[in-house]
């Protein structure tokens, strides 16, 4: 009986350890993801924020407040046979 209780206690302890390791891993993963997102995406001075700012300057020019750059394409003269 003592041997059976000893095995059950070890199995329970291992399960609790796995649960704690899983909880800590998930918490660290979420924290890491938030930090990386803050550094690369959300911050206006971030890596991707710089690209967005450059594209915004490229597309939002002083042409009457149009949000996008526009181009005019001239049609070629039609030929009759």
C-alpha positions as CSV (number, residue, x, y, z in Angstrom):
1,X,0.0,0.0,0.0
2,X,2.8,2.4,0.8
3,X,4.4,1.7,-2.5
4,X,1.2,2.5,-4.4
5,X,0.8,5.8,-2.5
6,X,4.4,6.7,-3.2
7,X,3.9,6.1,-6.9
8,X,0.6,8.2,-6.9
9,X,2.3,11.1,-5.1
10,X,5.2,11.1,-7.7
11,X,2.8,11.0,-10.6
12,X,0.8,13.9,-9.1
13,X,3.9,15.9,-8.5
14,X,5.1,15.4,-12.0
15,X,1.7,16.5,-13.4
16,X,1.8,19.6,-11.2
17,X,5.3,20.4,-12.4
18,X,4.2,20.1,-16.0
19,X,1.3,22.4,-15.4
20,X,3.5,25.0,-13.8
21,X,6.1,24.8,-16.6
22,X,3.3,25.1,-19.2
23,X,1.8,28.2,-17.4
24,X,5.2,29.9,-17.1
25,X,6.0,29.2,-20.8
26,X,2.6,30.6,-21.9
27,X,3.1,33.7,-19.7
28,X,6.7,34.3,-21.1
29,X,5.5,33.8,-24.6
30,X,2.7,36.4,-24.2
31,X,5.1,38.9,-22.6
32,X,7.7,38.4,-25.3
33,X,5.0,38.8,-28.1
34,X,3.8,42.1,-26.5
35,X,7.3,43.4,-26.2
36,X,8.2,42.6,-29.8
37,X,5.0,44.0,-31.0
38,X,5.6,47.2,-29.1
39,X,9.1,47.5,-30.5
40,X,8.4,46.6,-34.1
41,X,4.8,47.7,-34.8
42,X,3.0,49.8,-32.2
43,X,5.6,52.5,-31.5
44,X,5.6,55.4,-33.9
45,X,9.4,55.4,-34.0
46,X,9.5,51.7,-34.5
47,X,11.0,49.7,-37.4
48,X,7.6,49.2,-39.2
49,X,6.4,52.7,-38.0
50,X,9.3,54.2,-40.1
51,X,8.1,52.4,-43.2
52,X,4.5,53.5,-42.6
53,X,5.6,57.1,-42.1
54,X,7.6,57.0,-45.3
55,X,4.8,55.6,-47.3
56,X,2.4,58.1,-45.8
57,X,4.7,60.9,-46.8
58,X,5.0,59.4,-50.3
59,X,1.2,59.0,-50.8
60,X,0.0,62.1,-49.0
61,X,1.5,64.9,-51.0
62,X,0.3,68.5,-51.5
63,X,-2.0,67.8,-54.4
64,X,-5.3,69.1,-53.0
65,X,-5.4,66.7,-50.1
66,X,-5.7,63.5,-52.2
67,X,-4.9,60.5,-50.0
68,X,-3.1,58.6,-52.8
69,X,-0.7,59.6,-55.6
70,X,-2.4,59.7,-58.9
71,X,-1.1,59.3,-62.4
72,X,-2.6,60.3,-65.7
73,X,-2.2,57.9,-68.6
74,X,-2.7,59.3,-72.1
75,X,-4.4,57.1,-74.6
76,X,-2.7,56.3,-77.8
77,X,-4.3,57.6,-81.0
78,X,-6.6,55.0,-82.6
79,X,-5.6,53.7,-86.1
80,X,-8.0,52.9,-88.8
81,X,-7.2,50.5,-91.7
